Amino acid sequence: MTAVPGAVQRMIDATNSEDDAAFVATFTDDAFLSDWGREFHGHDGVGQWNRTDNIGVHARFAASASRHEGAEDVVTLTVSGGGYNGTGDIRFTIVGDRISRMIIAAD
């Protein structure tokens, strides 16, 4: 497995420790997050998604694979908690040391 990018690992750690501020801080100010077509923009949007679909439902992430494809990092995450439970690939675009895009969708 390729190492999980640092920004993604910080997002995973923030989720697993239920640290809302640290979670949002892993994203760029103009971040874009898409969750099966539901779109969220900027820190406000990422924070909203976090409250309804992530830390707000006590999600936990475990990475099992990571690979680089073009400009994206694809990380296979197993998700558990009070919302979605399952395993899938999440696509990330990293700018500097933060996440600028996080795409959750069927491949």
Backbone as numpy.savetxt, mean C-alpha at the origin, in Angstrom:
# Nx Ny Nz CAx CAy CAz Cx Cy Cz
13.36 -13.90 -3.57 12.51 -12.72 -3.57 13.40 -11.48 -3.57
13.10 -10.55 -4.45 13.75 -9.25 -4.44 13.33 -8.52 -3.18
14.20 -7.73 -2.61 13.86 -6.99 -1.40 12.67 -6.07 -1.64
11.80 -5.98 -0.66 10.66 -5.07 -0.72 11.22 -3.65 -0.65
10.79 -2.75 -1.55 11.29 -1.37 -1.50 11.04 -0.74 -0.13
11.98 0.10 0.30 11.90 0.70 1.62 10.59 1.41 1.90
10.08 2.19 0.93 8.82 2.90 1.13 7.67 1.93 1.36
7.66 0.84 0.62 6.59 -0.16 0.78 6.73 -0.86 2.12
7.95 -1.17 2.52 8.15 -1.80 3.83 7.69 -0.88 4.96
7.96 0.42 4.83 7.48 1.37 5.85 5.96 1.42 5.88
5.31 1.33 4.70 3.84 1.30 4.63 3.31 0.04 5.31
3.96 -1.10 5.06 3.57 -2.36 5.70 3.72 -2.25 7.21
4.86 -1.74 7.66 5.12 -1.61 9.10 4.11 -0.67 9.76
3.79 0.44 9.09 2.81 1.39 9.65 1.43 0.75 9.75
1.06 -0.03 8.73 -0.22 -0.74 8.78 -0.24 -1.72 9.94
0.78 -2.54 10.04 0.81 -3.59 11.06 0.88 -3.04 12.47
1.41 -1.83 12.64 1.46 -1.21 13.97 0.31 -0.23 14.19
-0.58 -0.14 13.19 -1.75 0.75 13.23 -1.36 2.19 13.53
-0.35 2.67 12.82 0.13 4.04 12.95 -0.37 4.85 11.76
-1.52 5.51 11.93 -2.15 6.25 10.84 -1.23 7.31 10.24
-0.60 8.12 11.09 0.25 9.20 10.60 1.43 8.64 9.80
2.06 7.60 10.29 3.19 7.00 9.58 2.73 6.40 8.25
1.53 5.81 8.23 1.01 5.24 6.99 0.88 6.33 5.93
0.19 7.40 6.25 -0.02 8.48 5.27 1.31 9.10 4.86
2.24 9.21 5.78 3.54 9.83 5.50 4.38 9.02 4.52
4.06 7.76 4.29 4.82 6.96 3.32 4.44 7.32 1.88
3.41 8.13 1.70 2.94 8.52 0.37 3.34 9.96 0.04
3.54 10.24 -1.25 3.82 11.60 -1.69 2.56 12.46 -1.48
2.77 13.76 -1.46 1.64 14.69 -1.26 0.58 14.53 -2.34
1.00 14.20 -3.56 0.07 14.06 -4.69 -0.19 12.59 -5.05
-0.09 11.72 -4.08 -0.24 10.27 -4.31 -1.57 9.92 -4.97
-1.53 8.79 -5.68 -2.73 8.21 -6.28 -2.84 6.78 -5.80
-4.00 6.41 -5.27 -4.26 5.05 -4.81 -5.53 4.58 -5.49
-5.47 3.42 -6.12 -6.64 2.83 -6.76 -6.86 1.45 -6.16
-8.06 1.23 -5.65 -8.44 -0.04 -5.03 -9.62 -0.59 -5.81
-9.31 -1.48 -6.76 -10.32 -2.09 -7.62 -11.22 -1.02 -8.25
-10.58 0.04 -8.76 -11.30 1.08 -9.47 -11.74 2.26 -8.61
-11.75 2.10 -7.31 -12.05 3.23 -6.42 -10.78 4.06 -6.31
-10.87 5.35 -6.62 -9.68 6.19 -6.69 -9.61 7.17 -5.52
-8.38 7.35 -5.02 -8.11 8.23 -3.90 -6.89 9.07 -4.27
-6.93 10.36 -3.92 -5.88 11.28 -4.34 -5.31 12.03 -3.15
-3.99 12.18 -3.15 -3.30 12.96 -2.13 -3.38 12.35 -0.75
-2.82 13.06 0.20 -2.82 12.56 1.58 -4.23 12.41 2.13
-5.14 13.32 1.76 -6.52 13.20 2.25 -7.17 11.93 1.74
-7.00 11.64 0.46 -7.59 10.43 -0.10 -6.97 9.16 0.46
-5.64 9.15 0.59 -4.96 7.99 1.16 -5.42 7.79 2.60
-5.57 8.89 3.34 -6.06 8.79 4.72 -7.47 8.25 4.79
-8.32 8.66 3.84 -9.70 8.14 3.80 -9.69 6.63 3.56
-8.91 6.18 2.56 -8.82 4.75 2.28 -8.29 4.00 3.49
-7.31 4.57 4.14 -6.72 3.95 5.32 -7.78 3.73 6.41
-8.64 4.73 6.61 -9.68 4.62 7.66 -10.75 3.58 7.32
-11.08 3.43 6.03 -12.18 2.55 5.66 -11.74 1.14 5.24
-10.51 1.01 4.75 -10.10 -0.26 4.15 -8.80 -0.83 4.69
-8.12 -0.12 5.58 -6.81 -0.58 6.01 -6.72 -0.59 7.53
-6.06 0.37 8.12 -5.92 0.39 9.57 -7.28 0.46 10.26
-8.23 1.12 9.63 -9.58 1.23 10.20 -10.27 -0.11 10.37
-9.83 -1.13 9.63 -10.40 -2.48 9.78 -9.34 -3.46 10.30
-8.29 -2.90 10.90 -7.22 -3.69 11.54 -6.54 -4.65 10.57
-6.28 -4.15 9.34 -5.58 -4.97 8.35 -4.15 -5.26 8.80
-3.65 -6.37 8.34 -2.26 -6.76 8.55 -1.72 -7.23 7.20
-0.48 -6.83 6.90 0.15 -7.18 5.64 1.36 -8.06 5.89
1.57 -9.04 5.01 2.79 -9.85 5.00 3.23 -9.99 3.55
4.44 -9.54 3.25 4.97 -9.64 1.88 5.57 -11.01 1.66
5.24 -11.62 0.52 5.79 -12.93 0.19 6.62 -12.92 -1.09
6.53 -11.84 -1.87 7.32 -11.73 -3.09 7.39 -10.27 -3.49
8.45 -9.94 -4.21 8.63 -8.58 -4.71 9.45 -8.66 -5.99
9.04 -7.88 -6.99 9.79 -7.84 -8.24 9.65 -6.44 -8.84
10.58 -6.11 -9.69 10.58 -4.82 -10.36 10.13 -5.04 -11.80
9.13 -4.29 -12.27 8.65 -4.37 -13.65 8.60 -2.97 -14.23
9.55 -2.63 -15.07 9.59 -1.28 -15.63 9.75 -0.25 -14.53
8.83 0.70 -14.49 8.87 1.76 -13.47 8.16 1.38 -12.19
7.62 0.16 -12.14 6.83 -0.26 -10.98 7.53 -1.35 -10.18
7.20 -1.37 -8.91 7.54 -2.49 -8.04 6.24 -3.23 -7.77
6.27 -4.54 -7.94 5.09 -5.36 -7.69 5.38 -6.21 -6.46
4.55 -6.04 -5.44 4.75 -6.75 -4.18 3.53 -7.62 -3.94
3.77 -8.90 -3.70 2.69 -9.82 -3.36 2.47 -9.74 -1.86
1.26 -9.33 -1.49 0.92 -9.17 -0.08 -0.21 -10.10 0.30
-0.07 -10.70 1.46 -1.19 -11.42 2.08 -1.78 -10.46 3.09
-3.09 -10.25 2.96 -3.82 -9.30 3.80 -4.77 -10.08 4.69
-4.77 -9.71 5.97 -5.74 -10.29 6.91 -6.30 -9.16 7.75
-7.36 -9.44 8.47 -7.97 -8.42 9.34 -9.47 -8.44 9.19
-10.08 -7.30 9.49 -11.53 -7.19 9.50 -12.13 -6.76 8.18
-11.34 -6.67 7.13 -11.83 -6.32 5.80 -11.47 -7.42 4.83
-10.87 -7.03 3.73 -10.43 -8.00 2.73 -9.40 -8.95 3.35
-9.52 -10.22 3.02 -8.54 -11.22 3.42 -8.17 -12.03 2.19
-6.88 -12.06 1.89 -6.43 -12.81 0.73 -5.04 -12.37 0.32
-4.58 -12.91 -0.81 -3.25 -12.63 -1.30 -3.34 -12.10 -2.73
-2.54 -11.09 -3.02 -2.52 -10.56 -4.37 -1.36 -9.62 -4.58
-1.14 -9.30 -5.85 -0.09 -8.37 -6.23 -0.60 -6.94 -6.13
0.21 -6.07 -5.56 -0.07 -4.65 -5.51 1.08 -3.95 -6.22
0.73 -3.03 -7.11 1.71 -2.31 -7.91 2.01 -0.96 -7.27
3.28 -0.65 -7.15 3.73 0.59 -6.53 4.65 1.34 -7.48
4.52 2.66 -7.49 5.50 3.54 -8.10 6.11 4.33 -6.95
7.42 4.31 -6.88 8.15 4.96 -5.80 8.84 6.20 -6.37
8.69 7.32 -5.71 9.39 8.55 -6.08 10.19 8.98 -4.86
11.50 9.04 -5.02 12.35 9.33 -3.86 12.21 8.21 -2.85
11.75 8.55 -1.67 11.59 7.53 -0.63 10.12 7.35 -0.23
9.21 7.74 -1.15 7.78 7.60 -0.84 7.01 6.99 -2.00
5.83 6.52 -1.70 4.94 5.89 -2.69 4.16 6.99 -3.40
4.23 7.01 -4.73 3.42 7.98 -5.49 2.17 7.32 -6.08
2.23 6.01 -6.32 1.06 5.28 -6.83 0.99 3.92 -6.18
-0.22 3.53 -5.81 -0.47 2.19 -5.26 -1.73 1.69 -5.97
-1.58 0.61 -6.71 -2.67 0.09 -7.52 -3.02 -1.32 -7.06
-4.25 -1.48 -6.57 -4.77 -2.77 -6.15 -5.82 -3.17 -7.17
-5.57 -4.24 -7.92 -6.51 -4.67 -8.96 -6.17 -6.09 -9.37
-7.09 -6.68 -10.09 -6.84 -8.01 -10.65 -5.83 -7.86 -11.77
-4.93 -8.81 -11.87 -3.94 -8.76 -12.95 -4.52 -9.30 -14.23
